[in-house]
Amino acid sequence: MPTVTVDSAKRALLDHLIDDAGLFPPAALSMRDALRHHARHAESAYAYVDGAFVVPASRLGELADRRDPSRALTLSIILDAAALGAKGDVVRADLQRLTHAALDGVTVTSVELRTPSPLDTAGLSRAIAAVAEHFPGQTVAFYYESAYNAGWPVPPAVTFAMLAEAKAAAPAGVTVGAKLRCGGQTPGAIPSVDDVAAFIVAAQEHGIAWKATAGLHHPVRGVYAGEMQHGFLNLFIAAATLHAGALDAARVAAVLAEEDPRALVVDPLHVAWRDVTIDAAAVAAAREHAVSFGSCSFDEPVNGLRDLGILL
């Protein structure tokens, strides 16, 4: 991820925090509109909050046709592959689209894969090998999203142990991370507080970086449109304070469950949850581990931060 500032705790927490997933539901913008919105974010007062532009591999050709070549663009690519062939051929086919898209001026920082059923060690290794093969001599992060349906079919501790093994064996230039889905339209798609806490704790214990996505439109946990939703400040403050050693693993769920905005503090001097406080350097270090979250709307989470007085 891009380097975050260390001279302000607020800036360290918010730097490149929101990946632009405007192409995805519920926004589901056209490619032209999504790129226009992304360009507008880059010219706004909150440009530093904006992260990578998230695009499915199947739409890379359309991206090449629609983008302004004079504008540099940072991408996170979502592999459309639903399963892996014996040699990772499905992943290779998705990545091969990059070759045909002629994306000059584009930097690919991460490749993300979600599978309908959990991968085993061999499947994960094939996916990582396909990524390494396509980006020789480059630095790219590979994020794996484990299946979730009203619970983890494989406990996060087991998944993260596998990811740690894959990380240690990964080719030079490829880092290995995880992805957490916090929302969705189907029953059982929204993970419980305890399940999210288990993910964050396991990631910390195994030293695995992670991203989040879906359902994180609001800074603080609460009921929105009649549904209880996770708050992205809850998520990243829990992860940052745990990473800094200021929060015990047993209290992570309490931070995630917090619904009082006054209990979550983000200012230039520190980031805090109630009595747990960390400084800018600790936040910046944690952001190497808790990387970003994808949102189909940039304005909604930013406006939420403005409503709280965190952004002016």
C-alpha positions in Angstrom: 0.0 0.0 0.0 1.1 3.6 -0.4 3.2 5.0 2.5 1.0 6.7 5.1 1.9 9.8 7.1 3.4 9.5 10.6 3.0 13.2 11.7 -0.8 13.0 12.3 -2.7 10.1 13.8 -5.8 11.1 11.9 -4.0 11.3 8.6 -2.3 7.9 9.3 -5.6 6.2 9.9 -7.3 7.7 6.8 -4.5 7.8 4.2 -5.6 5.7 1.2 -8.2 4.0 3.4 -11.1 3.7 0.9 -10.6 1.7 -2.2 -12.9 2.9 -5.0 -15.3 0.0 -5.8 -17.9 2.1 -7.7 -18.2 -0.6 -10.4 -19.7 -3.0 -7.9 -23.2 -3.3 -6.4 -25.1 -1.6 -5.0 -23.7 1.4 -6.9 -22.8 -0.6 -10.0 -21.7 2.5 -12.0 -20.9 2.3 -15.6 -17.1 2.2 -16.4 -17.3 5.8 -17.7 -19.1 7.1 -14.6 -16.9 5.2 -12.2 -13.7 6.6 -13.7 -15.2 10.1 -13.7 -16.0 9.8 -10.0 -12.6 8.4 -9.2 -11.0 11.4 -11.0 -13.2 13.8 -9.0 -12.1 12.1 -5.8 -8.5 12.7 -6.8 -9.1 16.4 -7.2 -11.1 16.8 -3.9 -10.0 18.0 -0.5 -10.2 14.3 0.6 -8.0 12.9 -2.2 -5.6 11.4 0.4 -8.4 9.2 1.7 -8.9 7.6 -1.8 -7.2 4.3 -2.5 -7.0 2.0 -5.5 -9.6 1.7 -8.2 -11.1 -1.7 -8.0 -11.9 -3.5 -11.3 -12.9 -7.0 -12.3 -10.4 -8.7 -14.5 -13.2 -9.3 -17.1 -13.6 -5.5 -17.5 -10.0 -4.6 -18.1 -10.5 -4.2 -21.8 -13.4 -1.8 -21.1 -11.2 0.1 -18.7 -8.6 0.5 -21.3 -11.1 1.9 -23.8 -12.7 4.3 -21.3 -9.9 5.7 -19.2 -8.1 8.9 -19.7 -4.5 7.8 -20.6 -3.1 11.1 -19.3 -4.2 10.2 -15.7 -2.1 7.7 -13.7 -4.3 5.0 -12.2 -3.7 2.5 -9.4 -5.6 -0.7 -9.7 -6.7 -3.6 -7.5 -7.9 -6.4 -9.8 -10.6 -8.8 -8.7 -10.2 -12.1 -10.4 -13.5 -13.3 -11.8 -12.4 -16.9 -11.5 -14.8 -19.0 -9.4 -12.5 -21.9 -9.2 -8.9 -22.9 -9.9 -7.8 -25.4 -12.5 -5.2 -28.0 -11.8 -2.5 -25.6 -12.9 -4.2 -22.4 -11.9 -5.3 -21.9 -15.5 -8.4 -20.0 -14.7 -6.4 -17.4 -12.7 -3.9 -17.2 -15.5 -6.7 -16.6 -18.0 -8.0 -13.6 -16.0 -4.5 -12.2 -15.6 -3.9 -12.6 -19.3 -6.5 -9.9 -19.9 -3.9 -7.4 -18.6 -1.7 -8.2 -21.6 -4.4 -7.4 -24.1 -5.7 -4.3 -22.4 -2.7 -2.1 -23.1 -2.9 -0.3 -19.8 0.0 2.1 -20.0 0.3 4.4 -17.0 -1.4 1.9 -14.8 0.0 0.5 -11.6 -1.4 -2.8 -10.3 -0.8 -3.0 -6.5 -3.0 -6.0 -5.7 -4.9 -8.9 -7.1 -7.8 -10.4 -5.2 -9.5 -13.8 -5.3 -12.7 -15.0 -3.8 -13.7 -18.6 -4.2 -17.1 -20.2 -3.4 -15.5 -22.9 -1.3 -12.3 -22.8 0.8 -9.0 -23.3 -1.0 -6.5 -25.9 0.2 -2.8 -25.3 0.4 -2.2 -26.6 -3.1 -4.9 -24.4 -4.6 -3.6 -21.3 -2.9 -0.1 -22.0 -4.1 -1.3 -22.4 -7.7 -3.1 -19.0 -7.5 0.0 -17.3 -6.1 2.2 -18.9 -8.7 0.0 -17.6 -11.4 0.2 -14.0 -10.0 4.0 -14.2 -9.7 4.3 -15.5 -13.3 2.3 -12.5 -14.6 4.1 -9.8 -12.6 7.8 -10.8 -12.8 10.1 -8.3 -11.2 7.1 -6.3 -9.7 5.7 -6.0 -6.3 2.1 -7.0 -6.0 -0.1 -8.2 -3.2 -2.3 -11.2 -3.5 -5.4 -11.2 -1.2 -7.5 -14.3 -0.6 -11.1 -14.0 0.5 -12.2 -17.1 2.4 -15.8 -18.3 2.0 -18.3 -17.2 4.7 -22.0 -18.1 5.2 -23.4 -17.4 8.6 -20.1 -18.6 10.1 -16.6 -19.5 9.0 -16.6 -23.0 7.3 -12.9 -23.0 8.1 -11.8 -21.3 11.4 -9.8 -18.1 10.7 -6.9 -19.5 12.8 -6.6 -22.4 10.3 -7.0 -20.2 7.2 -4.4 -17.7 8.5 -1.9 -20.5 9.3 -2.2 -21.6 5.7 -1.7 -18.0 4.5 1.3 -17.6 6.7 2.8 -20.8 5.2 2.0 -19.5 1.7 3.5 -16.1 2.5 6.8 -17.7 3.6 7.0 -19.7 0.4 5.8 -17.0 -2.0 8.1 -15.9 -4.8 9.9 -12.6 -4.3 7.7 -9.6 -5.1 4.4 -11.3 -4.1 3.0 -10.6 -0.7 0.1 -12.7 0.6 -2.9 -11.2 2.5 -6.5 -11.9 3.3 -9.8 -10.2 2.6 -12.8 -9.8 4.9 -16.3 -9.3 3.6 -18.5 -7.3 6.1 -21.7 -7.2 4.2 -23.9 -8.6 1.4 -27.4 -9.0 0.1 -27.9 -12.7 1.0 -28.9 -14.1 4.4 -25.8 -15.0 6.4 -23.5 -12.7 4.4 -22.9 -10.2 7.3 -20.4 -11.7 9.7 -21.1 -11.4 13.4 -19.0 -9.3 15.7 -17.3 -12.4 17.1 -16.5 -13.7 13.7 -15.0 -10.5 12.6 -13.0 -10.4 15.8 -11.7 -13.9 15.2 -10.5 -12.8 11.7 -8.7 -9.7 13.1 -7.1 -11.6 15.9 -5.9 -14.5 13.7 -4.5 -12.0 11.1 -2.5 -10.3 13.9 -1.3 -13.6 15.4 0.0 -14.8 12.0 1.3 -11.5 10.7 -1.0 -11.4 7.7 -2.1 -8.1 6.1 -5.7 -7.7 5.2 -8.3 -5.7 3.4 -12.0 -5.4 4.0 -15.0 -4.9 1.7 -18.8 -4.6 1.5 -21.1 -3.2 4.1 -18.7 -0.6 5.5 -20.5 2.6 4.4 -20.6 4.2 7.9 -17.9 5.1 10.3 -19.6 3.6 13.4 -21.5 0.4 14.0 -25.3 1.0 14.1 -28.6 0.3 12.5 -28.8 1.8 9.0 -31.8 1.3 6.6 -33.2 -1.1 9.2 -30.1 -3.3 9.4 -27.3 -3.5 11.8 -24.0 -2.8 10.0 -20.4 -2.8 10.9 -18.5 0.5 11.3 -15.2 1.0 9.5 -13.8 3.1 12.3 -14.6 0.2 14.7 -12.8 -2.2 12.4 -9.6 -0.2 11.8 -9.3 1.1 15.4 -9.7 -2.4 16.7 -7.0 -3.7 14.4 -4.7 -0.7 15.0 -4.9 -0.8 18.8 -4.4 -4.6 18.8 -1.4 -4.3 16.5 0.1 -1.7 18.8 -0.3 -3.9 21.8 -2.6 -1.4 23.5 -5.7 -3.7 23.2 -6.0 -7.3 24.4 -7.4 -9.8 21.9 -10.3 -10.5 24.2 -11.5 -6.9 23.9 -11.4 -6.7 20.1 -15.1 -7.7 19.9 -16.0 -4.9 22.3 -14.5 -2.3 20.0 -16.3 -3.8 17.0 -19.6 -3.7 18.9 -19.2 -0.1 20.0 -22.2 2.0 18.9 -21.3 5.3 20.7 -19.5 7.6 18.3 -18.0 9.5 21.2 -16.1 6.4 22.3 -14.1 6.3 19.0 -11.6 9.2 18.8 -9.7 10.2 15.7 -7.6 13.4 15.9 -4.1 14.6 14.9 -2.6 13.4 18.2 -4.1 10.0 18.7 -6.6 7.4 17.8 -8.6 5.9 20.6 -11.4 3.7 21.8 -12.5 4.7 25.3 -9.4 4.2 27.6 -7.2 2.6 24.8 -5.0 5.2 23.0 -2.3 5.0 20.4 -0.2 7.7 18.6 0.5 8.5 15.0 3.5 6.2 14.7 1.6 3.2 16.0 -1.3 3.9 13.7 1.0 4.2 10.6 2.7 0.9 11.6 -0.7 -0.8 11.9 -1.9 0.4 8.5 0.8 -1.8 6.9 -1.2 -4.6 8.4 -4.8 -3.3 8.2 -4.6 -1.9 4.7 -7.9 -0.6 3.3 -11.6 -1.3 2.6 -13.5 -1.3 -0.6 -16.6 0.8 -0.9 -18.9 1.3 -3.9 -19.4 4.8 -2.6 -16.6 7.2 -1.7 -18.9 10.0 -0.7 -21.0 8.1 1.8 -18.2 7.1 4.2 -16.5 10.5 3.7 -19.7 12.3 4.6 -20.0 10.1 7.6 -16.6 11.2 8.8 -17.6 14.8 8.1 -20.8 14.4 10.2 -18.6 13.2 13.1 -16.3 16.2 12.7 -13.3 14.0 11.8 -13.1 15.5 8.4 -14.0 19.2 7.8 
